[in-house]
């Protein structure tokens, strides 16, 4: 069972953009701390990621996660497993483990639906898949629009990726509309760079609540985190464990969880490397969504509130940064809205 959260979790987390909400002592052992978003909604700092989780495995993973205390599930239309995620959610609501309002469910607008007129229909498809009446958070998955009306990864006869000219600001206005209609409670972006966020802030009506980005010690995103904090935007870290199962990984590429320096810190705290990597983000006031379909790992990843990394160890982990982006999407770097040509 999760032990009482260390007081240090709450220390120094009163930044302008968010604050951790400490649960009552009677429920702390089973409650994940939350960050307060810029619209007042509570955002659990730890969630279950579902990218690459196979449809045949993810229902049980969601049930296992909710059973051990997770209340935040991160999904996306393009992952192709929303219906199975929804089945897991339904099972835990039906058996009385949780109520819908206890959960925080995120999904994302895929690149082939960037036109404003397409946002509501595809969102409703995600809601149907998930068996929900509303989402807690809806994100623009990438700023890059792809050719609409066909495959999710459209290509021509020569396997060249096909793009659309739809501006992501138009997509953002579509998200603003579905939020006003009550289909989603909060809206945000994912994989946006600083300049792209600036345009959304300038031309949109609603400030994004989060920017979900790749973030781990090899790509610690300090500049982006500091920028987002200055704009009252929370950062959510995907691939916090280094995405060891990413499809394009090459033999011999470094594996973050095998890094001797991470392993040494884990041994010091008698924790796993994954627990160190998750705890690192939480102490940075970053929401973190590690993915797993293995019950023991799902449970282990949740056991991160009973210890605190020292300031010295946090600085050491920060020093591993080498701009080591793993989800670079180089194959679409000719898109007009490709986000990674700039530093952040």
C-alpha positions as CSV (number, residue, x, y, z in Angstrom):
1,X,0.0,0.0,0.0
2,X,1.1,3.5,-0.8
3,X,2.6,5.2,2.3
4,X,2.0,8.7,3.4
5,X,3.3,11.2,0.9
6,X,6.5,13.0,2.0
7,X,6.1,16.6,3.1
8,X,8.8,17.4,0.5
9,X,6.3,16.6,-2.3
10,X,4.5,19.8,-1.4
11,X,7.5,22.0,-0.8
12,X,8.3,24.7,-3.3
13,X,5.4,23.8,-5.6
14,X,3.4,27.1,-5.4
15,X,4.5,28.3,-8.8
16,X,2.4,30.8,-10.6
17,X,0.9,28.3,-13.0
18,X,-0.1,25.5,-10.6
19,X,-0.2,24.1,-7.1
20,X,-0.4,20.6,-5.7
21,X,-3.5,19.9,-3.8
22,X,-2.9,17.8,-0.7
23,X,-5.6,15.2,-0.1
24,X,-7.0,14.6,3.4
25,X,-4.7,12.5,5.5
26,X,-7.4,9.8,5.8
27,X,-7.3,9.2,2.0
28,X,-3.7,10.2,1.2
29,X,-2.6,6.5,1.0
30,X,-4.8,6.0,-2.0
31,X,-4.8,9.4,-3.7
32,X,-2.5,10.9,-6.3
33,X,-1.6,14.6,-5.8
34,X,-3.1,16.9,-8.3
35,X,-1.9,20.1,-10.0
36,X,-4.4,22.9,-10.4
37,X,-4.8,23.9,-14.0
38,X,-5.3,27.5,-15.2
39,X,-9.0,27.0,-15.3
40,X,-9.2,25.6,-11.8
41,X,-9.6,21.9,-12.8
42,X,-7.5,19.3,-10.9
43,X,-5.0,17.3,-13.0
44,X,-3.5,14.2,-11.3
45,X,0.3,14.4,-11.5
46,X,0.6,10.7,-12.4
47,X,-1.3,8.9,-15.2
48,X,-1.3,5.8,-17.3
49,X,0.0,6.2,-20.8
50,X,-1.6,4.0,-23.5
51,X,0.5,4.6,-26.6
52,X,1.6,1.3,-28.2
53,X,-0.7,-0.6,-25.7
54,X,-2.2,-3.4,-27.8
55,X,-6.0,-3.6,-27.9
56,X,-5.9,-7.1,-26.5
57,X,-3.8,-5.9,-23.5
58,X,-4.9,-2.4,-22.7
59,X,-8.3,-3.2,-21.1
60,X,-6.7,-5.2,-18.4
61,X,-4.0,-2.6,-18.0
62,X,-6.6,0.1,-17.4
63,X,-8.4,-2.1,-14.9
64,X,-5.2,-2.8,-13.0
65,X,-4.2,0.8,-13.0
66,X,-7.5,2.0,-11.6
67,X,-7.6,-0.8,-9.1
68,X,-4.2,0.3,-7.6
69,X,-5.0,4.0,-7.5
70,X,-4.5,5.6,-10.9
71,X,-7.2,8.1,-11.7
72,X,-5.6,9.7,-14.9
73,X,-5.6,7.8,-18.2
74,X,-4.0,9.3,-21.3
75,X,-5.5,8.2,-24.6
76,X,-5.5,9.3,-28.3
77,X,-7.6,8.6,-31.3
78,X,-4.6,7.5,-33.4
79,X,-3.6,4.8,-30.9
80,X,-6.4,2.7,-32.1
81,X,-7.3,1.3,-28.7
82,X,-9.8,3.8,-27.3
83,X,-12.7,1.3,-27.3
84,X,-10.6,-1.2,-25.2
85,X,-9.5,1.6,-22.8
86,X,-13.2,2.5,-22.5
87,X,-14.0,-1.1,-21.6
88,X,-11.5,-1.0,-18.8
89,X,-13.0,2.3,-17.5
90,X,-16.5,0.9,-17.7
91,X,-15.5,-2.2,-15.8
92,X,-14.1,-0.3,-12.9
93,X,-17.1,2.1,-12.8
94,X,-19.5,-0.8,-12.9
95,X,-17.8,-2.7,-10.1
96,X,-17.9,0.4,-7.9
97,X,-14.2,1.1,-7.7
98,X,-14.6,4.6,-9.1
99,X,-17.2,7.0,-10.3
100,X,-16.8,8.8,-13.6
101,X,-16.1,12.1,-11.8
102,X,-13.2,10.4,-10.0
103,X,-11.3,9.9,-13.3
104,X,-9.4,12.3,-15.5
105,X,-9.5,11.1,-19.1
106,X,-7.5,12.7,-21.9
107,X,-7.6,12.1,-25.7
108,X,-6.2,13.9,-28.7
109,X,-7.2,15.3,-32.1
110,X,-5.3,13.5,-34.8
111,X,-3.6,15.3,-37.7
112,X,-6.1,14.3,-40.4
113,X,-8.9,16.1,-38.6
114,X,-7.4,19.6,-38.2
115,X,-10.2,21.5,-40.0
116,X,-12.6,23.1,-37.5
117,X,-15.6,21.4,-39.0
118,X,-14.0,18.0,-38.3
119,X,-13.1,18.5,-34.6
120,X,-16.6,17.9,-33.1
121,X,-17.4,14.8,-35.2
122,X,-14.1,13.0,-34.4
123,X,-14.2,14.0,-30.8
124,X,-17.7,12.4,-30.6
125,X,-16.2,9.3,-32.2
126,X,-13.6,9.2,-29.4
127,X,-16.3,9.7,-26.8
128,X,-18.3,6.8,-28.3
129,X,-15.2,4.6,-28.4
130,X,-14.4,5.4,-24.7
131,X,-18.1,5.1,-23.6
132,X,-18.0,8.6,-22.1
133,X,-20.2,11.7,-22.3
134,X,-17.2,14.1,-21.9
135,X,-13.4,14.2,-21.8
136,X,-11.5,15.9,-19.0
137,X,-8.9,17.0,-21.5
138,X,-8.6,17.2,-25.3
139,X,-5.3,18.0,-27.0
140,X,-4.2,18.8,-30.5
141,X,-1.9,15.8,-30.9
142,X,0.6,17.6,-33.3
143,X,0.6,21.0,-34.9
144,X,1.0,19.4,-38.3
145,X,-2.0,18.8,-40.4
146,X,-2.2,15.7,-42.7
147,X,-4.4,15.2,-45.8
148,X,-7.9,14.8,-44.7
149,X,-10.6,12.4,-45.7
150,X,-8.7,9.2,-45.9
151,X,-6.0,7.2,-44.1
152,X,-4.6,8.3,-40.7
153,X,-1.1,8.3,-42.3
154,X,-1.8,9.4,-45.9
155,X,1.0,8.9,-48.5
156,X,1.2,9.1,-52.2
157,X,2.3,6.3,-54.6
158,X,5.9,7.0,-53.7
159,X,5.2,6.7,-50.0
160,X,5.6,10.5,-49.6
161,X,3.6,11.8,-46.7
162,X,0.7,14.0,-47.7
163,X,-0.1,17.1,-45.8
164,X,-3.0,19.6,-45.5
165,X,-2.7,23.4,-45.3
166,X,-5.0,23.7,-42.4
167,X,-3.6,26.1,-39.7
168,X,-3.4,24.7,-36.2
169,X,-5.0,27.9,-35.0
170,X,-8.1,26.8,-36.8
171,X,-7.9,23.5,-35.1
172,X,-7.5,25.3,-31.8
173,X,-10.7,27.2,-32.4
174,X,-12.4,23.9,-33.0
175,X,-11.3,22.8,-29.6
176,X,-12.5,26.0,-28.0
177,X,-15.9,25.3,-29.5
178,X,-16.2,21.8,-28.1
179,X,-15.1,23.0,-24.7
180,X,-17.8,25.7,-24.8
181,X,-20.3,23.0,-25.7
182,X,-19.3,21.0,-22.7
183,X,-17.9,18.0,-24.6
184,X,-14.5,18.6,-22.9
185,X,-13.7,20.3,-19.7
186,X,-10.2,21.5,-20.6
187,X,-8.2,21.8,-23.8
188,X,-4.5,21.9,-24.6
189,X,-1.8,21.1,-27.1
190,X,0.9,18.5,-27.6
191,X,4.3,18.7,-29.3
192,X,4.0,22.5,-29.9
193,X,7.0,24.6,-29.8
194,X,7.3,28.0,-28.2
195,X,6.4,30.0,-31.3
196,X,3.4,27.8,-32.0
197,X,2.1,28.3,-28.5
198,X,2.6,32.0,-28.8
199,X,0.3,32.1,-31.9
200,X,-2.4,30.1,-30.0
201,X,-2.2,32.5,-27.1
202,X,-2.4,35.5,-29.5
203,X,-5.1,34.3,-31.8
204,X,-7.2,32.1,-29.6
205,X,-9.6,32.9,-26.8
206,X,-8.7,30.1,-24.3
207,X,-5.2,29.5,-22.8
208,X,-4.1,25.9,-23.2
209,X,-4.0,24.1,-19.9
210,X,-1.1,21.9,-20.9
211,X,1.6,21.2,-23.5
212,X,2.2,17.4,-23.6
213,X,5.8,16.8,-24.8
214,X,8.5,14.2,-24.8
215,X,10.4,14.7,-21.6
216,X,13.1,12.6,-19.8
217,X,16.6,13.2,-18.5
218,X,18.2,13.0,-22.0
219,X,15.7,15.7,-23.1
220,X,14.8,17.5,-19.9
221,X,12.9,20.4,-21.6
222,X,13.9,22.9,-19.0
223,X,13.5,25.9,-21.3
224,X,10.0,24.7,-22.5
225,X,8.9,24.0,-18.9
226,X,10.1,27.5,-17.7
227,X,8.3,29.1,-20.7
228,X,5.1,27.2,-20.2
229,X,5.1,28.0,-16.5
230,X,5.4,31.7,-17.4
231,X,2.2,31.4,-19.5
232,X,0.3,29.4,-16.8
233,X,0.5,26.2,-18.8
234,X,1.4,22.9,-17.2
235,X,3.8,20.5,-18.9
236,X,2.9,16.8,-19.3
237,X,5.8,14.4,-19.9
238,X,5.3,11.5,-22.3
239,X,8.0,8.9,-22.8
240,X,9.4,9.6,-19.3
241,X,11.1,6.2,-19.3
242,X,12.8,6.8,-22.7
243,X,10.3,4.9,-24.8
244,X,12.3,1.7,-24.9
245,X,9.7,0.0,-27.2
246,X,9.5,2.8,-29.8
247,X,9.1,1.2,-33.2
248,X,12.0,2.9,-34.9
249,X,14.6,2.2,-32.2
250,X,17.9,1.0,-33.7
251,X,20.0,-1.8,-32.2
252,X,22.6,-0.4,-29.9
253,X,20.8,2.9,-29.1
254,X,21.2,3.8,-25.5
255,X,18.4,2.8,-23.2
256,X,17.6,5.4,-20.5
257,X,16.6,2.8,-17.8
258,X,19.9,1.0,-18.3
259,X,22.0,4.1,-17.9
260,X,24.5,3.3,-15.2
261,X,24.0,6.7,-13.6
262,X,20.3,6.2,-13.3
263,X,20.8,2.7,-12.0
264,X,23.2,4.0,-9.3
265,X,20.6,6.5,-8.1
266,X,17.9,3.8,-8.1
267,X,20.2,1.6,-6.0
268,X,20.8,4.5,-3.6
269,X,17.1,4.9,-2.9
270,X,16.3,1.2,-3.2
271,X,13.9,1.9,-6.0
272,X,13.7,0.9,-9.7
273,X,15.1,3.1,-12.5
274,X,11.5,3.7,-13.7
275,X,10.5,4.9,-10.2
276,X,13.4,7.4,-10.2
277,X,12.5,8.7,-13.6
278,X,8.9,9.2,-12.7
279,X,9.7,10.8,-9.3
280,X,12.1,13.2,-11.1
281,X,9.3,14.6,-13.2
282,X,6.9,14.9,-10.2
283,X,9.4,16.9,-8.2
284,X,9.7,19.2,-11.2
285,X,6.0,19.9,-11.0
286,X,5.5,18.1,-14.3
287,X,2.6,15.7,-14.9
288,X,4.0,12.3,-16.0
289,X,2.2,9.4,-17.9
290,X,4.4,6.3,-18.1
291,X,3.0,3.5,-20.2
292,X,2.8,-0.2,-19.3
293,X,0.5,-3.1,-19.7
294,X,2.2,-5.3,-17.1
295,X,0.4,-5.3,-13.8
296,X,3.6,-5.5,-11.7
297,X,5.1,-2.5,-13.5
298,X,1.9,-0.5,-13.4
299,X,1.8,-1.0,-9.6
300,X,5.5,-0.3,-9.3
301,X,5.3,2.9,-11.3
302,X,2.6,4.1,-8.8
303,X,5.0,3.6,-5.8
304,X,6.7,7.0,-6.1
305,X,5.2,9.0,-3.3
306,X,7.1,7.5,-0.4
307,X,10.5,9.0,-1.1
308,X,12.0,12.2,-2.3
309,X,15.1,12.7,-4.5
310,X,17.6,15.1,-3.0
311,X,18.4,18.4,-4.6
312,X,21.8,17.1,-5.4
313,X,20.4,14.0,-7.2
314,X,17.8,16.2,-9.1
315,X,20.7,18.4,-10.3
316,X,22.7,15.3,-11.3
317,X,19.7,13.9,-13.3
318,X,19.2,17.3,-14.9
319,X,22.8,17.2,-16.1
320,X,22.1,14.2,-18.3
321,X,20.4,16.4,-20.9
322,X,21.9,16.1,-24.3
323,X,18.9,17.2,-26.5
324,X,18.3,13.4,-26.9
325,X,14.9,13.5,-28.6
326,X,13.6,10.0,-29.3
327,X,10.3,10.9,-31.0
328,X,11.7,13.2,-33.6
329,X,9.5,12.4,-36.6
330,X,12.2,13.3,-39.0
331,X,10.2,11.7,-41.8
332,X,7.8,14.7,-41.8
333,X,10.4,17.4,-41.1
334,X,9.5,19.1,-44.4
335,X,6.0,20.0,-43.0
336,X,5.5,23.7,-42.7
337,X,4.5,23.2,-39.1
338,X,7.1,20.7,-38.0
339,X,7.8,21.8,-34.5
340,X,11.4,20.7,-33.9
341,X,13.4,23.0,-36.1
342,X,13.7,25.4,-33.3
343,X,15.4,24.9,-29.9
344,X,12.1,24.7,-28.0
